[in-house]
Amino acid sequence: MRFALLALALFCGAVSAQERPRIGLVLSGGGARGIAHIGVLQVLEEQQIPVDIVVGTSMGAVVGGAYVAGRSPKELAALVRQADWTAILADRPARERLAFRRREDDQLVPSRIEFGLLLSTGVTLPSGAAGNSQLEATLNTLLPAEHAETPLQALPVPFRAVATDLLSGDMVTQDQTPLFQALRASMAVPGVFTPLRVNGRPLVDGGLVRNLPVDVARQLGAEIIIAVNVGTPLLEERELTSAVAVANQMVNILTEQNVQRSLKQLLPDDMVIDPNLGDISFMDFARAEEALAIGRRAAEAAVQRLRALSNPAAYAQLQARRQVPPDPTALALPLAALQFTGAARTQPDTLRPQLPLQLGQAATQADIDRSLQVLHGTEDYERIEVQTEDREGRRHVEFKLSEAAWASSRVRFGLEMYSNFSESNHFSLVGMHVANWLNSWGAELRSVARIGSRRGLSSEFYQPLGVGSPWFGSAQIGYEAGSDDVFNQGQRALRQASSLSNAQLALGHRLGSFGDVRIGVGGLRASAEVLIPAPVDGARASRRYGQRFIELHTDTLDSLAFPSQGHWLTARVEWLQPSGQAQAVNATVIALKAFQWGEWAGQLYGERAHAESGTARSLGGYLRLSGTPDRSLVAENVTLARLVMARRLGHMPVALGGAVRVGFSLEMGGVSGGPLLAPLVDTRWHQAVSGFLSVDTRFGPFHLALGATRQGGSAVYLLLGPTW
């Protein structure tokens, strides 16, 4: 096909190319509205209109840059349909791609209220609400590898991506900037994506200074301009209902003003295509298909004028120039070199054993992409650029790392709130601090503090036993205290205050990126005191235990709140030796399997717990036999199974949270006495159901639910925080 286009161009294109006017395509910024540009490109190609120059801002730069680099409108439309926009706009990599230690952070504090805390700089925040990893991975997919590192002025078709210098406010056309960086800078919406530093200057979205850069296209030699304006219109007074809306209006005013100045620069022969995108907002990527169709209809409405610009010979010549050869990085070549540059505090070499890139072995682009995911999953890096070079049949790969300033000392705050609108009401404020890379092997200190209905403080020192070693040592200390009701045969008997302090040492082995296994020893002290009814002597019972344990934990869930894929498994056996008494055995197995069923996310959960000393688990409360009084079913053995299904209704703004869901649960559980392997037929079973509305907030999952137990009670629940 490419050779046919070249032949046609050589046969009849040279003279006509000289006689015709040079056509410039100007694509404005507009976020999700900019997907309409793809529909316009489809019509331009169908009409065989030669586009000599392309200039774009923000999303217009992304679409225009990918087109100039060789992507067809059909390919762009397919990429848009396949893209996971929720993940692209998330504040960090997808959970299943995180390092296992970072997934554990979510288990301890499921909030996303996080910042850096350094003695030298004080509080440090990420410079964007959305993360960089998914955005940049999407750009890598969008751009042919042949041109990703090509400076704009060296592309086969003249192209410019407009950005704004964040320090001076000047327009930057980035003619010397590699294509990937130019697009990344042009769409760095302030407050959403981190600015990109190019040649020592931080660059952000070009829409602040030139959202429809007609003058730039003219300077590049465009004689006829096709301008596509998809900018966000100004809000009406009735829509200015919050501080966020007012702030957005201020940005829209600045953008609209420079768009109006650009429109006045158009000449009579120029064209404006203005798709009527209605109420599709800047961040409304869920309506991408609709935006694409609207862009196509807008171009088709102008097809009479567009046909006057049709020139099949010149179009064929430009198409041939724009075509790129097959991606060489898709081939598997032996890896000759793997370099990490830019790291000062972290030691990326410790990650080499976890990467699919190994010296001497065949390396493909897919291997490079997976390695990039591993690096991003540590959350130690703000940006990662990949440089791939093939020489003499061997592949050289370099990861250029930009360390995140806030990553070395992170603080996360969360809220935990639970109420059944009756006797069970709990509230806690939780804080977690993580200090990592305390030495060259990657030591980490993680501490969690809790105040409120439950009080506690725990800390773990985690030390890998060598550079990149899967073996590690762990030392933990902890204290927790609170008060709980104690039930006897389902009836509330008393309220007691309890506390538990412990210390333990463990030797562990990391299981890839999905889990670990530990064996350890320790000691603990448990205390309890009856509060209601008031005891006569006020005595407080206390007991010390020696402890040995073995524990397996794996986690590949894509979400803790409502996963749709992956699994969770925790299996722990501990041997407790009370002072002067016989040894007791406690054991717990918890397993969860997530799945997707059409529009529904589902999870199957099973739990079996045995406690010879104390009560490790109990039943009653939300999702633990909903409708049954909290912790009212107590015995040596606890068994619980449940199915939870949830359907997504919508999505919160990026800065506020995630999905809004509605769903239900089916639950069955019971308690029994006896040994660890007591048969399940001895268990008295209970069935329960619940229906709920859930929102993924920045503080964690929020639930409002109604639950009922068969031949039992019912309750309304309000919950903020973990559900298990």
C-alpha positions, 0 to 999 in steps of 0.5 A, spaced: 500 500 500 505 504 501 509 503 495 502 504 491 501 511 494 509 513 493 508 511 485 501 515 485 505 521 488 511 521 483 506 520 477 502 526 478 503 529 485 509 534 484 506 539 479 499 539 483 503 540 490 506 546 488 500 549 485 495 548 491 495 552 497 498 549 503 493 547 508 494 547 516 490 544 521 489 547 528 486 543 533 484 546 540 485 543 547 478 541 550 480 535 554 475 529 553 471 534 548 478 533 544 476 526 542 472 530 537 478 531 533 478 524 531 472 524 527 474 530 524 480 527 521 476 521 519 472 526 514 478 529 512 481 523 510 475 520 506 475 527 502 482 526 501 484 533 503 492 533 504 494 536 511 501 540 510 501 542 517 498 540 524 498 545 530 495 543 536 494 544 544 493 539 549 488 534 547 488 537 540 496 536 540 495 529 542 491 527 537 495 531 532 501 529 534 499 521 533 496 523 526 503 526 524 507 520 527 503 515 523 497 513 526 490 513 522 484 516 524 481 508 525 487 506 529 486 513 534 478 511 534 480 504 536 485 506 542 480 511 545 475 506 545 480 501 549 483 506 553 481 505 561 480 513 562 478 512 570 485 509 570 489 514 566 486 519 570 487 516 577 492 519 582 497 512 582 498 506 578 492 501 578 492 497 584 494 490 581 501 493 579 503 496 585 509 493 589 506 489 595 508 493 600 504 499 597 498 494 597 499 493 604 499 500 606 491 500 603 489 495 607 492 499 613 489 505 611 485 505 605 485 513 604 488 517 599 489 523 603 497 523 603 503 527 602 510 528 604 513 530 610 520 532 610 524 536 615 528 540 610 522 542 606 516 541 611 509 538 607 510 536 600 504 535 596 504 531 589 503 537 583 497 534 580 491 530 582 492 525 577 498 520 577 503 520 571 504 513 570 498 511 566 498 517 562 505 516 560 503 509 558 497 511 554 502 516 550 507 510 549 501 506 546 499 512 542 505 514 539 509 509 534 516 508 537 519 510 530 517 517 532 516 518 540 523 521 541 523 525 534 524 532 535 517 536 532 521 539 527 524 533 524 517 529 523 515 527 516 509 533 517 511 540 520 507 539 527 507 544 533 504 542 540 503 548 544 505 549 551 505 554 557 512 556 561 509 556 568 514 561 570 514 566 565 507 565 562 510 565 555 507 560 549 512 555 548 512 551 541 517 546 543 520 545 536 526 542 539 522 537 544 521 530 542 514 528 540 513 524 547 515 530 551 512 535 547 505 532 548 506 530 555 507 538 556 502 540 552 496 536 556 499 537 563 493 541 565 495 545 572 492 541 578 490 535 574 497 533 571 504 534 574 508 539 570 513 537 565 520 540 566 523 541 559 530 544 558 530 546 566 523 550 565 516 547 567 511 546 562 503 546 562 497 546 558 498 550 552 491 552 553 492 558 558 496 562 552 493 559 546 488 554 545 487 555 538 494 556 535 492 559 528 498 564 528 503 558 529 500 555 523 501 561 519 508 562 521 509 555 519 507 557 512 499 555 512 496 559 507 489 555 508 487 554 515 482 548 518 481 550 525 477 545 529 475 549 536 472 544 541 474 548 547 469 548 553 464 554 553 463 559 559 458 556 564 451 560 566 450 564 572 445 558 575 451 553 574 456 557 578 454 554 584 461 552 588 468 555 589 470 549 584 465 552 579 468 559 580 475 557 579 473 553 573 470 559 570 476 563 571 480 558 567 475 558 561 475 565 561 482 566 560 482 560 555 476 563 551 479 570 551 485 567 547 480 563 542 477 569 540 483 573 539 485 567 534 479 566 531 479 574 529 486 572 525 482 567 520 482 569 513 476 569 508 479 562 505 480 559 512 475 554 515 472 553 522 469 547 524 465 548 531 462 541 533 456 542 538 459 538 544 453 540 548 454 538 556 460 534 555 465 536 560 472 537 560 473 531 564 467 527 561 471 521 558 466 516 559 462 520 553 468 519 548 464 515 543 459 520 543 464 526 542 467 522 536 461 522 533 459 529 534 466 531 531 465 527 525 458 530 524 461 537 524 466 535 519 460 532 514 456 539 515 462 542 512 464 537 507 462 542 501 467 547 503 472 541 504 471 538 497 474 544 494 481 543 498 481 535 496 487 533 492 488 526 491 495 526 488 498 531 494 494 527 499 497 520 497 504 524 497 503 526 504 500 519 506 506 516 504 510 520 507 506 519 514 507 512 514 512 509 518 515 502 518 513 496 522 515 498 530 522 495 531 521 494 538 516 489 537 521 484 535 525 480 540 532 482 541 537 480 546 538 485 551 545 488 551 544 493 556 539 495 562 541 502 565 537 506 570 539 514 571 537 520 575 536 516 581 539 519 587 536 516 594 533 510 591 536 504 588 533 501 582 538 496 581 534 492 587 528 491 582 532 488 577 530 481 579 523 483 579 523 485 571 522 481 565 528 484 562 534 480 563 541 481 560 542 476 554 535 474 554 530 476 548 527 483 550 520 486 547 517 492 547 512 488 552 517 486 556 519 494 557 512 496 558 512 491 564 518 493 567 516 500 567 509 498 571 514 495 576 518 501 577 512 505 577 508 500 582 514 502 587 511 509 587 518 512 588 518 516 581 514 522 579 516 520 572 520 515 568 522 516 561 524 510 557 530 510 551 530 504 547 536 503 542 538 497 537 545 496 535 548 491 531 542 486 533 542 487 540 537 492 544 540 497 549 534 500 554 535 506 559 530 508 564 530 515 566 528 516 573 525 522 576 524 521 584 518 523 587 520 529 592 514 526 597 516 519 596 521 518 602 517 520 608 510 519 606 504 521 611 497 518 610 491 520 614 484 516 614 477 516 617 474 510 620 466 511 622 461 505 623 454 506 626 448 501 626 444 507 628 443 503 635 448 501 640 454 500 635 458 506 634 465 507 632 469 513 630 477 513 629 482 517 626 488 514 623 495 516 621 500 512 617 507 514 616 512 510 611 519 512 611 523 508 605 530 507 603 533 507 609 539 504 607 542 501 600 538 495 601 531 498 601 529 498 609 523 501 610 519 503 617 512 503 617 508 506 623 500 506 624 497 510 630 489 510 631 485 515 636 478 514 637 474 508 639 480 504 638 486 507 640 493 504 638 500 505 635 504 500 631 511 500 628 514 495 623 522 495 621 522 491 614 529 490 612 531 486 605 537 481 606 541 483 600 540 487 594 534 485 590 533 479 595 526 476 596 528 474 603 527 479 609 527 480 616 521 484 620 521 487 627 514 489 629 511 492 636 504 494 637 499 496 642 491 497 641 486 498 646 478 499 646 472 497 649 467 492 646 460 489 648 461 482 650 455 477 648 452 471 652 448 466 647 446 472 643 445 477 649 449 483 651 452 481 658 457 486 659 462 491 657 469 491 658 475 495 656 481 491 653 488 492 651 493 488 647 501 489 646 505 485 642 512 484 640 515 480 634 521 478 630 519 474 623 523 472 617 520 472 611 520 471 603 517 475 598 512 471 593 514 475 587 510 482 587 503 478 589 505 476 597 509 473 602 510 468 607 513 469 614 515 465 620 516 468 627 516 468 634 514 474 639 510 475 646 504 479 647 500 481 653 493 481 653 489 485 659 481 486 660 477 490 665 469 489 666 466 496 665 459 495 665 456 493 670 461 496 675 465 491 678 466 490 686 473 490 686 475 494 680 480 488 678 484 488 671 485 481 669 492 481 665 496 475 662 502 474 658 503 469 652 509 466 648 508 466 641 510 462 635 507 463 628 507 462 620 503 466 616 501 466 608 498 473 605 497 474 597 493 480 594 492 481 587 486 485 587 485 491 583 481 494 588 479 493 596 472 496 596 469 493 590 474 488 586 473 486 579 479 481 578 484 478 583 484 474 589 486 475 597 488 470 601 491 470 608 492 464 612 495 464 619 497 459 625 499 461 631 501 457 637 500 461 644 503 459 650 500 462 656 504 463 663 504 456 667 498 453 662 498 449 656 499 451 649 493 454 645 492 454 637 489 459 634 488 459 626 485 463 621 484 462 613 480 468 609 480 467 602 476 472 597 476 471 589 473 477 585 470 477 578 466 481 573 459 479 570 457 484 565 456 491 568 457 487 575 463 486 580 463 480 584 466 477 590 466 471 593 468 471 600 470 465 605 473 465 612 474 460 617 477 462 624 479 457 630 481 460 637 483 456 643 485 462 647 481 468 647 476 470 641 480 471 634 473 473 630 466 473 631 460 474 627 454 480 627 454 486 623 455 489 616 457 484 611 458 479 617 451 477 618 448 483 616 442 485 621 445 481 627 447 485 633 455 486 632 460 481 635 454 477 638 455 470 635 462 468 639 465 461 639 471 457 638 470 456 631 467 461 626 465 460 619 462 465 614 461 465 607 458 471 602 457 473 595 457 481 594 455 484 587 455 491 585 454 495 579 457 502 578 452 508 577 457 513 575 464 516 577 466 522 582 470 527 580 478 525 580 479 530 586 474 527 590 474 520 589 472 514 585 466 510 583 459 510 585 455 503 586 449 500 588 449 492 590 447 487 595 450 481 599 448 474 600 451 472 607 451 465 611 455 464 617 455 460 624 459 459 630 461 452 634 465 449 639 470 444 639 477 443 636 480 446 630 478 441 625 471 440 628 466 438 622 461 444 619 455 440 620 456 442 628 455 449 626 448 453 627 447 456 620 444 463 619 443 467 613 443 474 611 442 479 606 444 487 605 443 492 600 447 498 599 449 504 596 457 505 596 462 511 594 469 511 593 471 517 597 478 520 598 478 517 605 476 510 603 469 506 601 463 509 604 457 505 605 450 506 606 446 499 607 440 496 610 441 489 612 437 483 615 438 476 618 433 471 617 429 469 623 433 475 626 434 482 626 435 488 621 439 494 621 441 500 618 449 501 617 453 507 615 460 505 614 466 509 612 473 505 612 474 498 610 469 493 610 473 486 613 
